[in-house]
Amino acid sequence: MGRAFSAPLFMIVALSAWWLLVLAVPVLLAGEALLRRFSGLARCNIPASVAGGLLGAALVLGLQASGVLQITWQTKVTAAWWTWLATPEPEWFTRPAKAINLPLLVGFFTCVGLAAPVSILRTGGRALVILLGAATLMAVLQNVVGVALARALDAPPLLGVVCGSLTLVGGHGTVLGFASRFEEAGFTAAATVGAAAATFGLIASGLLAGPLAEWLLRKNGGAAKSVAPASSSAETTIVRRGLVADVREFLGDHPAALTHVLVVAVCIKVGAWVSFGLNAMGAAFPAYMGALLTGLALRAAHDAAGATWLRGATLARLGGVLLALFLVVTLTALNLAELATVAGPMLIILVVNIAVSLAFAALIVWPLLGRDHEAAVMVAGLVGFGVGSTATAVASMDAIVRRRGPAPRAQAIVPATGGFLIDLTNAPTTTAFLQWLR
C-alpha cells in the first residue's frame, strides 16, 4: 500500500466544502442504486447513505492510489448565511469556521426531539431503562477493555479510554469536548488519535449494526410476528422507500411541510443558544444537544396542550432526508488513506472493543429486550451509537424497518437514548477513568 500511495501524482485538487453538498444527492442516489444492484447489502440492512458515502470515499481513494489524481476536501465554511442558523450571535459575529454538515446534523436531531411524543417515551419503560443501562455498561466495558489492552501492549493507559467510550460511545463531538482534558493529563495526541478512532467506529457501526440485527432475527426465526401494524404508528414512524420518495411525500403536503421546516429552523436557532449556555457552564455536550432539548420541550408542551399540528410522519421524512444527506457528506469526505495510520495498539484496541461491544449487544442486551423485532431494531441502534454515532444508529434502524416493518417504540427511544441520555452517563464515566489514570 505504501508503494501505491508514493506514486507520482499528476494533479492535486483541493475541493471546496460546497462540492460536498452539490454531490450529496447524486452520491446518495448512487448508494440506493448500489443496494438495488446488490440485494445482499439491502438484506444486511446497510443504509443507502452509508453505501453511497463509502463508495464515494473509495473512488477518491482509488484515484489517489492510482497516482492519477489526489482530491482533498475542505469540510468547513465561514459563510455567514450558512453558519448563522446553528451558531449563537456572540460566536457568529467572529465568523467561525463550521463544518458544512453541521446544520444537517442539528436539523436531524431537532426532528428527533420534535417527533418523540412524551407518551411513547413514557411507555418505553423497561426497554428504555435496559437500553440506557446497557449503553452505560457498554461504555464502562469499553474503557476497561481498552485500558487493560493498552497496558498489556505497553501503551499509555489513556489510549485505552480514547479508543474506548470517548470515541466509540461518544463520537467526534465528545472527542472535541474532552481533547483538552486528555492533553492536560499528558496524552497530547488525544485530538488526532480520537478523530481517527471515531472515524473507524463510524464506519464499523454503519457496516455492522444492520447485519447484526438481521442475523439475530434470522437466528430467532425472523421474529416477524412481533412487527407492529403500520397503521398503529402512523404518527411516529414511517417506512422509507428512498430519497426521492421521501422528498416527494414531504413536499406533497405543502402547508404542513413549510410549517415543519420553519419550526425546525426556529428550534435550531433557539437550540444554538441553549448549547451556548450549556458550554458556558462547562458541560461537554455535542453541538446538537441544545436543539434536541428544545425540540423535546416543544413537543412536550405541544402534547400537554392537546395539540395535533406536529406530525410525526412529516418530521420523520424531513429528519430522514437530513440524516441521509449528513451521512453522505460525512462519509464522502473521509480520507480512507488516513485510516492506514490506525495501526499497532490503537487498531488492536479498537477491533477488540468493537467485537466485545457486538458480543455484549447480542448475548446480553438482545435477550433482555425480548428477542423480537423491536429488540432487534434496538440492538442495531445500540451498536450504532455505541460504536459510531446516533446518526448511523438511526440510519441502520431505518434500513431494518424499511424491509421488515415499523418499530415505533425502538424508533422513539433509541434516538433519545443515543442522542441525549447516554451523554449524561458517558461524560461522567469518561471523567472518572480520566481521573483514575492521571
Buried (B, 14 or more C-beta within 10 A) or exposed (E): EEEEBEEEBEEEEEBEBEBBBEBBBEBBBBBBBBBEEEEEBBBBBBBBBBBBBBBBBBBBBEBBBEBEBBBEBBBEBEEEEBBBBBBBEEBBEEEEBBBBBBBBBBBBBBBBBBBBBBEBBEBBEEBBEBBBEBBBBBBBBBBBBBBBBBEEBEBBBBBBBBBBBBBBBBBBBBBBBBBEBBEEBEBEBBBEBBBBBBBBBBBBBBBBBBBBBBEBBEEBEEBEEBBBEBEEBBBBBBBBEBBEEBBEBBEEBEEBBEBBBEBBBBBBBBBBBBBBEBBEEEBBBBBBBBBBBBBBBBBBEBBEEEEEEBBBBBBBBBBBBBBBBBBBBBBBBBBBBEBEEBEEBBBBBBBBBBEBBBEBBBEBBBEBBBBBBBBBBBBBBBBBBBBBBBBBBBBBBBBBBBEBBBBBBBBBBBBBBBBBBBBEBBBEBBEEBBEEBE
